[in-house]
Amino acid sequence: MKKLLIMIFSLWCTLIWAQSNQEIKIDLKQVVNKVSTENYSVYQNSLRVYQAKEGITVARMNLLPRLNLWKLASAAAEIFAGGPAGAAGGAFSIVEDIAPFLVPANWFRVSQSKLFYQADLEGYKALWANEVLTAKALYHHILLDSSLKDHILKSRKDLDEIYHIVRVRETFGGLTQNISQEIKIRLLALDEDLRALEVLISEEESILAFLMGYPSGTKLKVTLIEMPDYDSLEHLVYEDFDFRALDVSPEVKQFQFFINAADYAKKEIYYSFLGASSLSRGLNGGVFDNLPVQAGLGFGAGASIRIVKTQKEILKAQKKAVEETVRRQLKQLINNYNLDVDNYKNLNERVSLTKNRLKQIYQRIQFGENIDSLQLIESSRNLIDAETALFSVMFRFLNSEDKLSRLIFFGDYAKAKEALKLIQKEQR
């Protein structure tokens, strides 16, 4: 029996290890879907949205009469023992339980709960979009670093062939002894670059797997994507996207809902002589929890109203800051995109020239000419630098287009509502 248990445990551990180390082939569509449903931060935020939605139902139901036996007994004793004044006092003391809907402040709290739910919904959309943006950017960076790795491998292979040719010629006295040493140093440096790229790609795959909700140790294999026609790309115009970015920004909308909720907080003070609300503002009402809303209309009501107005102005200032942040991000994005459009042709030509230059040096070595070792090393380095710059620009185009889609909620980012509905469906 003991041996059987050990065998079962070993088999279970093997299965767990195999699952955690399996290689999964993914594409961008799967990235968006997995982040929408399995990402830990997105899921937590969706639960908060769900709680805020249920908070509206709680607030509405709390407007209905409640049965508090101890309070009813206390009020009844006050009514029967206190005469007419006691009857009036006892009746008013239980109005919040028997008829909480008669207290205007309770209705204002219900209205605030609705606005806080809308604010939570916009916060969810912003978080979801940012997580999708990060995941897609990692996907693009994995492709970029993999492309750079392939090109370094090719450069190393070509340089290694030259190294063996030079070693043979040095052995027979055809070349000075320092050229092979310089080439060997360059080969060792390329090996270091390759190892660094392998570690970087592994790190990027690990973070992407985490964002997609896969267990630790899962190996991802990204699918190649169709690259755009770079020669046909044109400049973007800031004014074409400014209004759209502000109009759909969930961060801006979230603050607008808070500003609207401030109006109901001010009304609570105006009608506080009819009783203070016995309802909670909900999970997202923290921005108003410290506002001085008191029961009864006292001498501090005027100051309380001014504090609420000030809080509203603070929210307006914060909303304005968010709008300017969106504008600044859009402006910077378009400037960098247009810069890459201008630089792409130059970089393409630079790669072509450095490649031809290195090819000429290789041919001269093969024909037996004496070559300056520094010239060879510099030409090899220039080609790799030019190819790195070109590939960086090519994949930066993809990231820039995706960031623009995030700012205007276009393409994959138009699926925010569907992502929320999918998770809410799983919660039922």
Secondary structure, 3 states (H helix, E strand, C coil): CHHHHHHHHHHHHHHHHHHHCCEEEECHHHHHHHHHHHCHHHHHHHHHHHHHHHHHHHHHHCCCCCCCHHHHHHHHHHHHHCHHHHHHHHHHHCHHHHCHHHCHHHHHHHHHHHHHHHHHHHHHHHHHHHHHHHHHHHHHHHHHHHHHHHHHHHHHHHHHHHHHHHHHHHHCCCCCCHHHHHHHHHHHHHHHHHHHHHHHHHHHHHHHHHHCCCCCCCEEEECCCCCCCHHHCCCCCHHHCHHHHHHHCHHHHHHHHHHHHHHHHHHHHHCHHHCCCCCCCCCCHHHHCCCCCCCCCCCCHHHHHHHHHHHHHHHHHHHHHHHHHHHHHHHHHHHHHHHHHHHHHHHHHHHHHHHHHHHHHHHHHHCCCCCCHHHHHHHHHHHHHHHHHHHHHHHHHHHHHHHHHHHHCCHHHHHHHHHHHHHHHHHC
